[in-house]
């Protein structure tokens, strides 16, 4: 059991590339959000107006846009059919606000049009929430009992976290692609504003790449640790 209570250095060395990528992504998205939150759009388009325009352009009438407390707490709730925009986005007319609002509206469009990866991600949420939490403890119990079939089951369950991140990445990239397409076609934004919006959305996408890398490396690390002692 010593290997379960020691080896922290080995773990962090193994995970170092992913941890550095996560910190880089989080720092970058925070910096770009802060920067472009101070850059106002020439036409003073608000986040809520941008989201509502995207919905209207796609013939979506059963989705509402509502404010939500918090910083960068923006998200689309497919069950409630509500786009929640944070305090710094809903009534704000910054480049960051409109790009984030368009991105979240992009998720609503995905849902309305039956975009397959988004449907798969929604279906995985309840499964992954449970499986990823119990997977590693099951693997540890299986190792203690020398029941390696249970170890394998635990690792498979733990792998759902990586699977979720793998499915999430194309969903987020597609929502950003839709956001940029709508921002270009509406005719409301200048070229510099569009470049700023792309900068914000690219930084946000990097956080999902980092999350995927972290999940995959965690899975590989624990699989290697268990297999070495099998």
Protein Blocks (a to p, Z undefined) as FASTA:
>chain_A
ZZmmgoklmmmmmmmmmmmmmmmmmmmmmmmmmmmmmpccfklpafklmmmmmmmmnopa
kbccdddedehiaccdfklopacddfklmmpccfklmmmmmmmmmmmmmmmnopaklmmm
mmmmmmmmmmmmmmmmmmmmmmmnopaklmmmmmmmmmmmmmmmmmmmmmmmmmmmmmmm
mmmmnopacfklmmmmmmmmmmmmmmmmmmmmmmmmmmmmmmmmmmmmZZ
